[in-house]
Amino acid sequence: MVVKPYSEVVNGNVRIRTFDSNIDSDELVWHRDRMTRTVTVLESDNWKFQMDDELPRCLNIGDVLNIPKETYHRVIAGKGKLIVRIEEHG
C-alpha cells in the first residue's frame, strides 16, 4: 500500500485534499497526473506551487490552478495546512 502525503475526501470527480503542516518535504515529489485538474486553494499559509520549468508561486486562498494532464508539478510545504479542491476533467 502506498502512503500518501495527504488525506482526502472524494465525491465523484471532486476531491478535497488536505496536506498537514508537519509533512516531511521529501514526501512532496514532482509528479504528473493522468487527468487534467482544476485546483482551487481553500486554505494555505505560505505554501507554494511549481510547474515544470517555472518558478514556485505562492498559493493564496481562492487561487485557481489549471494543471494539464501529464504535466510535471509539485507543492512546496508552508507553515499551516494546505487544503485544496481538485476537480478532474477527462
C-alpha positions in Angstrom: 0.0 0.0 0.0 1.3 3.4 -1.0 1.2 6.0 1.8 0.1 9.4 0.5 1.3 12.7 2.0 -2.2 14.0 2.3 -5.7 12.9 3.4 -8.7 13.4 1.1 -12.4 13.1 0.7 -13.7 12.0 -2.7 -17.1 12.8 -4.2 -17.3 11.7 -7.9 -14.7 13.7 -9.8 -14.1 16.2 -6.9 -11.5 15.7 -4.2 -10.9 17.8 -1.1 -7.3 17.2 -0.2 -5.5 18.2 3.0 -1.8 18.4 3.5 -0.8 18.6 7.1 1.6 21.3 8.5 4.1 18.7 9.8 4.6 17.0 6.5 8.1 15.9 5.6 9.1 17.9 2.4 10.7 14.7 1.0 7.1 13.4 0.6 6.2 16.3 -1.8 7.7 15.0 -5.0 7.5 16.1 -8.6 4.7 14.2 -10.3 2.2 14.3 -13.1 -1.5 13.2 -13.2 -3.4 11.2 -15.7 -6.2 13.7 -16.0 -6.4 17.5 -16.3 -7.2 19.1 -13.0 -8.7 22.4 -11.8 -7.4 23.1 -8.3 -8.9 25.7 -6.0 -7.0 26.7 -2.9 -9.3 26.7 0.2 -6.6 27.2 2.9 -2.9 28.0 2.6 -0.2 29.5 4.8 2.9 30.2 2.7 2.5 27.0 0.6 3.9 27.2 -2.9 3.1 25.5 -6.2 5.6 24.9 -9.0 5.1 23.7 -12.6 7.9 22.2 -14.7 10.3 24.9 -16.0 8.6 27.6 -13.9 9.5 29.4 -10.6 7.4 28.5 -7.5 4.5 30.7 -6.8 2.7 31.4 -3.5 -0.7 29.7 -3.1 -3.4 32.1 -1.8 -6.9 31.3 -0.7 -9.1 31.5 -3.8 -6.4 30.8 -6.3 -7.5 28.6 -9.2 -4.8 26.5 -10.9 -5.4 24.6 -14.2 -3.0 21.7 -14.5 -3.0 19.9 -17.8 -2.7 16.1 -17.7 0.8 14.6 -17.9 2.4 18.0 -16.8 5.1 17.7 -14.0 4.3 19.8 -10.9 4.7 19.8 -7.2 3.7 21.6 -4.0 6.2 23.1 -1.5 5.3 23.0 2.1 4.4 26.2 4.0 3.5 26.7 7.7 -0.1 25.5 8.4 -2.3 23.2 6.4 -2.9 23.3 2.7 -6.4 22.4 1.7 -7.4 22.3 -2.0 -10.5 21.3 -4.0 -9.5 19.2 -7.0 -11.8 18.7 -10.0 -10.7 16.2 -12.6 -11.5 16.5 -16.3 -11.2 13.8 -19.0 
